[in-house]
């Protein structure tokens, strides 16, 4: 691997990587010529491709079974929403997700996701039909809506639908790691915590979350280059795909208040709003009532898997209503955001965007009423840049892996106690996951308040919220912090 001027090599920067490198010759030497071909970016892309491919292999049990067996999807932990939504939301009949046609609405539920995901799923439905020979839709519409799922033709289409999108999501993962590697050109290797994450492999195709993840990675890349308008556009498009990218504006607010960059704050905010409106316009104009379903569905949703509310409800044996959870979760999140604002303004040096964004998004997930397994992807790129230390990444991701296994065992009734009591092991897994996230929150907060601990801080200008985009900057001499 190449050690180019200006790059911080991980074997010289991270104690865990340095220790592991002893098995292949030790840390990078000062006279090492490296390889002209294997640049950091190419290595990261290869690692991402291998990681994502391993995830596809892990899903092969469900692929072979056409996602029809409950035992397989839970025991082999290969569940995905994609095959069920293909036949359950009208993509199998190429129905526009926001149509108000009464016939379509009587056959299929409305897509309960933001517009960005609905558009992509609809387009993937068209690609699936093209790839499987353009089946006769008139004949299909004369049958019951759910009849396709158990047929040979349905199996072919579902496999094509999932396969095509797996390739697309894999390409988005590659693009994401490339963007993360370019945020700070002194430290491209920080993106390896994303590229090599088993969580990327295991959760990458559960749903379409990587659509939002790549937009967040692009927003971090654009902000590092002082491109406020582009940053705002990317945040707006991300919020039209999943709500959480909107929280990056809160992180940008802290940076701009500290540095009195009012123009950049205004440009990013206006651009985000304009992009969000533009992305939502086709859906709203063609079907305002179906467009509202995402908002009503999430407002009316009760405590669900993975959340602290789910543990409190099951452990207490009482029902916590959706309005109560909405009230308290948003109140807690509001207080959390005020805390992040205070920490960001009190910090000796301007925090990095990834640090602040990680803290805000983590707070949202900690108090949200649903915490699906794939939501870890929201944190993964932010955590990789916010705390680029392999020890801490492994601890946090380890707790996520425990939860990933536990949720499928729980759904497959493999954690049900013989006496019929509560699933205490699953509750423990939820609490362990939240504890792992809080562990990383504490470390990132410490790095913000004590910048000497922040290994990614720009040594030339410590108050700069991002590193200068220069591959020719001198290699910083830094102490390895454990």
N, C-alpha and C positions, 0 to 999 in steps of 0.2 A: 504494500500500500504506500501511496505517496505521502511524504511529509513535506508539504510545500511551505515556502516562507509565509509567515503570518498565520498559519494554522496551529491551533492548540491540539497536539496529538493526545488522544485519550490515555495512552500508556504512560504519558508524562504528567497527566493531569488528574486521573482518577485512581484512587488506591485499589479498588476492586479490579479494574482493567489491568493495572500494573501487575497485580499479583497473578492474574490469569495469564498474562503474557509470558510469564516465566516458563510455561510449558512449550512455548514456540520461539524461545530465544531471548526473551526479556524485553524491556521497554525499548522504544525507538531510540537509536543512538544518534549523536550529533552529526556523524559522518554518513548516516544511511542515505543512499541515493533513492531508495524506494522504487516505484514503478511509474513510468510515464502514462501507462494506460489506466491503471487502477487508481483513479482519482477518488477522493472521498465520496463524491456524488455517485459515481458508478458503483462503488462498493455498497453504498446505502440502498441504491435501487435494486441491486442484486439481492441483498439481504431481505428487503421488503417483498420482492417477488417470491423468494423461497418461503418466507413466513406465510404469505397469503396462500401460496400453493399448498402448504401443509394444512392450512385451515380448510381448503377444499377437500383434501383427502380425509380429514376428520369428519366431514359432512357426507362422505360417500355412502354410509349406511342408510341415511334418509333418502339420498338420491336413488339408490337401488330399490328402495321400498316405496318410492314415489310419495313419501311423506304421509303414508296412509296408516301406519302403525303407531299407536300411542306409546307402546312399550319401546320401540326402536328410537323414536325421537327424544324420549327422555332418558332411557338407559344409555344410549350412545351420545347423548348431549348434542344432537345435530339439528335441533329445532330451528325453523326459520318461519317468519311471517309471510314471506313472499309467495309460496305455492298456494296458501289458503286465500290470500287476497286476490290472486289471479282469477279464481272462480267465484269468490265471494263478493267482489266489488265491481264486477262487470267488465274487467279487462279481457276476459275470454270472449266477450261479444263486442269488444271495441267501443263500449259505451263511454261517452265523455263524462269524466267524474263529476261534473257540475251541471249536468243536464237536469231539467225539471220535468222531463217527459214522464208521464204517469206510469206508462208501461215499464220503463226502465226502473223507476223508483219502487215499483211493486215487486220487482224481481231481485233487486240488489240494494244492499245498504250503501249509504254515502261514504266515500273515503273520509275517515276521521283524522286525516293527517293534513299538515299545511300544504299549500298549493304546489310548492316545489317538488315535493315527493309525489303528489298526485299526477303532475305533468309527466314526470319521468316514468312512473308506473304505466300510465296510459300509452306513452310512446313505446315502452317496452312491449306492451300488448300488441301494437302494430308490428313491431319487429318479430315478435313470436309468430304471428300469423303468416308473415312473409316467409319465415324460416321453415314453417311446418306445412307449407302448401296451400295457404289461404283457404281454410275450411268454409263450408257453406253456412253463412250466418243466419239466413232465413230458416233453414232447417233447425239450427241450434236454438233459435229463439222460440220455436214451436215446442220445445221440450221444457221440462222443469229446470229451473235455474241451477240447481245443484247436481244435475244428472251427469254433467261432463266429468266431474272429479274422479269417478271410479271407472271410467272407460279407458281403453287403450289409447284412443286419440287424446283424451284428456291428459294421460300420463306423458305422452310425447310433448304436448304443449307446455305442461307444467315444467318438465325437465328443461325444455328450451328456454322458457321464461326465466327460470332461476339461473340456468347456465349463462345466458346472455348478460344478465345483470351481474352475475358473479365476475365475469370478465370486466364489465364496466366499472364495478366497485373496486376491483383489483387495480385497474388503471388509475382510479382516483386515489388509491392508497399510494401508488408510485408518485403521483403528482404532489400529494401531501408531503411526503418525505423530502421531495426535491425543494419544495417551498420552505419547509422547516430548516433544511440545511442552508438555505440562503438568507435566513433572517439575520444571522450574525456570521459573516464570512470568515471570522476568526475561528469559529467553533462549529463547523459543519457536523462534526461527530456527535453533537448533542442530539441530533435527530435519530441516532441509533436506538435510543430508548423507545421510540415509536416503531422504527423499522423491524426490530427484533422482538417486539412484544407478543407474547402468546395470546394476550387479550385481543390483539388485532386479528390473529388467526381464528380465534374461537368465536368472536362476535361480529366479524366483518360483514357477514351476509344475513344476520338475523333480521335486519331491517335496512332502511336506506340511510342510516345515520351518517355514513361516510360522505354523503352529499353535503351535509352541513360542515363536517369536519374539514373537508378540503377548502371550503370557503373561509373558514376560520384561519386555516394555515395561510391562505392567500392574503387575508387581511393583516396578519402579523407580518408577512413579507412586504406588503405595500406600505404599512406604517413605518417599517424600518428604513424605508426609502423616502420618507417625508411626503408621501403621496396621499394626502388627506381625503381627496375626493374619491379616489379609487378604493381606499380603505372603507369609506362610508358605503359605497356601492356594494362592495363585497359583504359587509355586515348586513345591509338591507336584504340582499339576496339570501344570505344565510338565515336571517330571521324569517324569511318566507318559506324556508325549508324545515327548520326547527327553530323554536323560539329562542334558545339559549345564546346564539351568536349576538343577539341584541345587547347582551350584557357587556360585550366588549366596549360599548359606548360609555358605560360607567367607568371602566378602567381608563379609557381615553380622557374622560372628564377629569380624573385625578391628575393625570400627567399635564393636561393643558392648564388646569388651575395653578399647579405648582410653577409652571414655566410661562404662564400668562400668554399662552398660545390660543387666544380667543378665535382668531380667524380659522385656524385648523379645526378647532372644536365645532365651529359653526358649519364649516364646509362638510366635515364628516357626518354631522348629524343630519343636515339637509339632504346630502347624497344618500344616506341610509334610508331616510323616509321616502325619498323619491323612488329609489330602487324597490323598496317594499311595496309601494303603491302600484308601480308598474308591473311587478310580478303578480300581484293579486288581481289586477284589473280584469284579465280575461276570465278568471273564475267568477268574480263577483258580477260582472256584466252578463254572463251567460246563465248564472244560477245563483242569485243572492242567498236563497234559503239553504241549498247544499253547502255554500261557502261558509255559512254560519255554524255548520255542524261541528267543525273542529273546536270552535270556542265553546259551544254548549256542551259538547262531549267532555271536554276537560273540566268545565265548571261543575258538571254533575257527577263526575267520577269520584267514587269513594276511595278509601284507603286500599292500596293495591300492593302487589309483590315488591319486596325489596325496601320498602319505606319504613321509617321509624313509626309511622302511624299504623302500619300493618301489625307491627309487634305490639304496640300499645293496645290496639283493638282486640287482638287474639288473646294476649296475656291477661287482659282485664275481663274478657268475656262480655264486653259491652260494644255497642255499635256507635262509632263516631261518625256523625253525619257529614256529608260532603260540604255543606256551608260552614260547619264548624272547622273542618280541616282547612278549607280555603281561607277563612279568616285568620287562623293562627299561623298557618304556613307562610302566608304573605306578610303577616306582622313580624314573624321571626326573620324572614328574609330581608325585610326592610331594615330591621335593626342590624342584621349582619352587614348589609351594604353600608350603613352608617359607620360601622366599625372599620370596614375596609377603607372608607374615605378618610377616617381619622388616622388610621395607620399610614395610609399613603401620603397624607399631608404632613404628618409628624416625622416621617422618615428623614434621616440626614441627607440622603441623595434621592433623586427621582427614581422611583421603582420602575422596573421594566414592564412593558405591556403584558408579557406572558405571565409575570408574577401576579399582577393585579387581576387579570382576567381569570387566572386559575382560582384565586381566592373567591371571586364573585360567583363563578360557576359552581365551585365546590359547595359554597353556602346554599345555593339554590337546590342542589341535589340532596344535601343533608336533610333539608326540611320538606322536600317535595313529597306529594302523596303517592307517587309511583316512582320506582327506581329500577327500571328494567335492566337486564344484564348488559345490553349493548350500550347503555348510557355511559359506561366507562370510556367509550370512544370520545365522548365530549371532553373528558379531562386529559386523555392520553397525550395529545400534542402539546397542550398547555403545560402539563406536568413535566414533559421531557425538556422543555426550555426553561421552565420556572425553577426547577431544582435538578440540574443535570449531574446527579450523583447516582451511580449504579446501586450502591447499597440501599439508598432510600427508595429508588425505583423498584428494586426487587422486593423490599418489605411491603410497600403499598400494593404492587401488582400481585404479590403472593396472597394478600387478603382478598383481592378481587377473584383470584382463581378458586379459592375456597368457596366463595359465594357462588361462583358460576356453577360449580359441581352441585352445591347444595340446593339451588333453586330447581334444578331438573330432578334431583332425587325427591325433593318435596312434591313437585307436581306429579311425579310418577308413583307417589305414595310409598316411597322407599324409606321415608323418614317418619312415617306414622308409627307412634308407639303402640305396643300391644294392648295397653290398657285403654286406648282410645282418647288419651289426653292430648294436650297441645304439642305441636311439633317444636319442642324446645331446641333441638339441634339447628333447625332452620332459623329460629329467632337468634340463636347465638351467631350463626353465619352472617346475618344482617348486621348485628352489632359489631362483629369483627370487621366487616367491610367498612362501616362508618368510622370505626376506630382507625383503620389504616388510612382512610382519607383525612381524618383529623390529624394524624401523625404528620402527613405531608403538609397540611395547612400550617401546623405549628412551625415546621422548618422553613417554609417559604416566608411566613410572617417574620421569623427571626432574621432571615436574610434581608428582608426589606428594612427592618429597624436597625440591623447591624450589618451594613453593606460589606464589611470585611469578610463575612461568611459567604457572600454571593460570589461563587467562582466564575460566573458569567459576566460580572460587572466589567464595563469598559475601563481598562486601566489608564487610558489616556485622558478620558473625560468622565469621571465617576458620576456626574450629575446628568449625563446623557441617558435618555430612556431607552435608547437602542444603540447598537454598535455601528460605527461608520461602515458603509458598504465598500470596503476596500480590502482586496485580497493581498495587498502589499504592505499592510500594517505590520510593524515589528512584532515578533512573537513575545508576548508578555512573560516576564519571569514571575511565577506565582507559587505561593506555598501550597502544597497539597493539603486540603482540609478534609478531614474524615467525616 
